[in-house]
Amino acid sequence: PFPCKNSTTEVYKQCASILSEDVVQSLDLQLMKACTRACPFWTERSCFVPPQSLRLDGSSTLELVSFTSFNTGAISASGVDSSSNHVWILLNHVLSAAPIQMTYTFRLSQPAPYFFGSDPRVGDKKTNGDAHSIAVSRSHDVLSSFAPGEKIILTPPDLLAMAGWEWNLNTLLQGGEFSAAVNCYNDVFDLAALNWGGHTPVVPSSERPLCLLSVETLRESSKSTLTDFVTATTAGNTYIRFDTRRGDSYFRLPSLVHLILSLIQCIILLSVPASLSILFATTFWGSLSKILKR
């Protein structure tokens, strides 16, 4: 950490943007504003090196410590001068530049049904390299778009925006728990009315499905507090946690078996078998047919 006053103009802007004056005054604490000169991430995001806790390949959970506070003797204890109590606050707002690469897989829960000319491999296991991916908000706005094979790289503010949140001081102080999911479709009929904005609309197909990345809020606050009665100190952490869950999407595929079953159901509903039986009985049974006609 370096004091903002000794930092470059760009770093100072990063510090000042996250600390609004009215919120700082309401805390009634003397905050030491500090920044980290890790790299000029405001112009080149790839230079940001995330901490070890973020470099978890294949993890289905991401937990960020956005805010840490600890004191020196806030609990009354013998030998502790209450006038020397200090509250230290650490805001990890630089995590807003941490690149998070996301991957996913999808497949049909059962083999693809047979139909003339259809590809039986449509139900095989596939990845985001085989589909067009979009990040959508709760109001169905398309926030980001990724072509098949393109790396899906998002930041914590991007994930929060998908849940309808903003990356600001209030979010860093209160934290939250979120659930992310991917739903893939091959028919535009199953898609909600998407607001593509400046992105090029994509029409899904069985060869190139459209997968929607979404995030929903589970808890609007996530905090933990640890008290040490020996040293008379208290430490608290605020977490922004993202978990993943299975999607509930589906594909629309033609099926010869279901087509035949549908035709049989239509014949039965139209009473065609009963009409054919009556016609056969009253026509082809000779004298018995004359009796049946009566």
N, C-alpha and C positions, 0 to 999 in steps of 0.2 A: 504493500500500500504506500502511496505517496499523497501528500496533501494536494488538494485540487489547485491551490494557489500557485504551486510550483510546477504544475503540469502544463502541457501544451493546450492550445485553444480547443482542439478537438476533444481531448480527454476531459477538459473542464466542462464542455457541453454535455458529455455523457454523464458526468456526475450531477450537474445541475438539473438535467432533464428528469431525473428520477426522484429528486427531492423537492417537492413543491413547498413553498414557504409557509403556507397556511397549515399544512399537515405537520411540519416540523415544529411550529409554534404550539400546536395543540398537544404535542407530546410532552411539552414542558421539560425537555431534556436538552442538554448541550451536546449536540452531535458533532463528532469530528468527521467531516466529509473527507473521504479518501477514495482514490482511484487506483487502478492497477494498470501500469503501462506494459501490458503483455505484448501488444502488437497494435498496429493501426487497423483494428478490425472494422472501423467505420468505413474504410475504403477497400480492404482486402480481407474478406471473412475467412478465407482458407488458412490464414496465418494463426488463427486462434487455436491454441492447444488446450482442449478441455481437461479438467482434472481426471485423475484415475477413475473416480467413481462414474464418470460418463463414458469411459472407454470399455464398454461391456458388449462384446460381439454376441449376437444371438439372444440377448436378454429381452424378456417380455415386460419388464418393469423399469421405469426410469424415475429416480427420486432425486430431486434437487433441493438443497438446503438454501433457501432464498434469503433467510434472515436469521441472525444469531445474536442473542443478547446474554450478557453475564455481568454479575456485579462482584464487588469485593466487600463482603460483610453486610449485605442487606438484612440478614437475619441477626437479631440481637444475640450476642454471645459475649462471654467474659473475655476481657482483653481486647475487644474490638471497639474502636472509636467510631461512632456513627457518623461523625462529621467527615470521615475519610471515605465514606461509601461512594462508589462510583458505578455508574451503569455504562457498560460499553456495548455499542450497537454496531454490528457488522452487516452491511447490505451487500449481498452478492449479486448486484445488478448486472455485472459484466457477463453473467451467464446468458444474457439475452443474445449474445453473439455466438453461443456454442452451436456448431452444426450437428444436427442429429440425423443420421442416415437411417431410413426406415426401409424394411423389406417385408414382404408377405408372400404367402402361398395360398392357392385355392384349387379346389377340385370338386367334382360332383360327388354327392354322397352315395351314388350307385352308378353302374355303367350306363353310358348313353344309350337311349332306346334306338332300335333299328328303324331306318327309313331309307327309301330309295335315294342314293346319291349323297347321303349324309356321311360326315367324317366320324368314324367311331372313336377317334382319339380326342374328340372335343371334351370328354370327361376326364382326361388324364390330369395329373397334378401339374400345375403351372405356377409361375411366379409373376412378380411385377414386371419382369422383362417381356411377358407375353400379353400385357394389357396396358391400356391407357389409364393413368391414375390421375385423379383430381382430389384436392383437399377442399372440402365444403364446410360452410358454417351451419349453425343451427337453423338459419333462415334460408338455406339452400343457395347461398352465394358461393360461386367458385372462386376460391382464394389463390390456388396454385394449380398448375397443370403440368403433367409429366408424361412425355411420350414413352412408348414401350422401349424398355432397355435403358431409359434415362434414370440416373440416380435420384432417389427421392430424398432430398435434404431439406429439413425444416429446422426452425429454431424454436426454443421455448415460447417466445411471443407468438409464433405462428400457430403452435398447438393450442395456446390459450385462446387465440382469436377464433379457432374452429369451434371452441366451446362457448363463444360469446363473451370472453373476458378480455381485459386489457392488461398489458405488462406495465404496471405503475406501482407506486409506493404502497398503496393499499393492498394490492395483490401480493407483494413481497412480504408484507407484515402479517397477513392473515393466512396465506397459503391456500391449499385446496387439493382435493383428490379427484382424478379424472379417469375416464375409461375411453380407450381408443379402439375402433373397429374398422374393418374394411369389408365392404359389400360390393360384389361384382355382378354385373348384369350384361346380358347379350341382346336385349330388346329394349328399344326406347320407350315402349309402352309401359314398362315397369319403373321408369325413372320419374321422380318428382319434377316439378317445373323448376329447372335450374336457371339461375341468373348468371350467365357466363361472363358478363362484364366485358373486359378487354381480351378475354381468352377465346380461342377458336372453338366453336361447338364441335363435339365429337359424337358421331352416331355409332353406338355399339353393335357388335356382331359376334357370332360364335368364334370367328377367327381372331378378332380383336375386341375382347370385352372391355367394358368401362367399369373401373373400380373406384368407388367413392370412399375416401378416407374421412372419418368423422370422429369427433370427440364430444363426450357428454360429461356433465358435472356429476360427481358422486357425493362429494362433501364440499361445502363452501369454506371450510377452515381445516387446517391440519397443523397442529402444534404439539410439542412435547416439552416437558419441564423436568429438570433433574436438580435435586437439592442435596447439597453436601453439608451435613450438620457439623462435621468436624472442622471444616474450614469456614463454615458460615457463608457459603456462596451458593448462588442459584444460577443455573444456565438454562436457557430456553432456545429451542430451534423451531423454525417454521419451514414446512416442507411443501413443495409442489410435486406431486406424485402422479405419474401416468402409468396405468395398467392397460394391458391389451385383453381383448375378449374375442370370441369367435363371432363372425358375422352371421346373419340370418337371410342372406340373399339367395337367389335361385336363377336358373336358366330356363328359357322357353325353347323346347326342342320338339320337332315333329316325331311322332311315334306311330308306326304302322299298327301295332297291337291296339293302342288306344283309339286309333281311327276306326278299326273294325268294331271294337266294343261300342264306340259311339254310334255307329251305324245300326248295330243290333238294338241298342236302346231306343233309337228313333223308330225303328220298325215296330218294336213292342208298344211304344207310346202311341203310335198311329193305329194300333189294333190291326195291323196287316195280317198276322198269323190267324186271328179269329176270322177275318174276312175270307182268307184263302181256304180255311177249313170248311166254312159254310158253303162256299162256291163249289168246292170239291164234293161235299156230301150231297148237295142238291143237284149235281150234274152228272157224275160219273158212277153212281151206284144203281143205275137202272130203275127198277120198280120201287126200290127202297128210297131213291132220291125223290120219286113222286110223292111218297108218303111224307118224307121230311119237308117237302115244299108246303104241304098242307099244315 
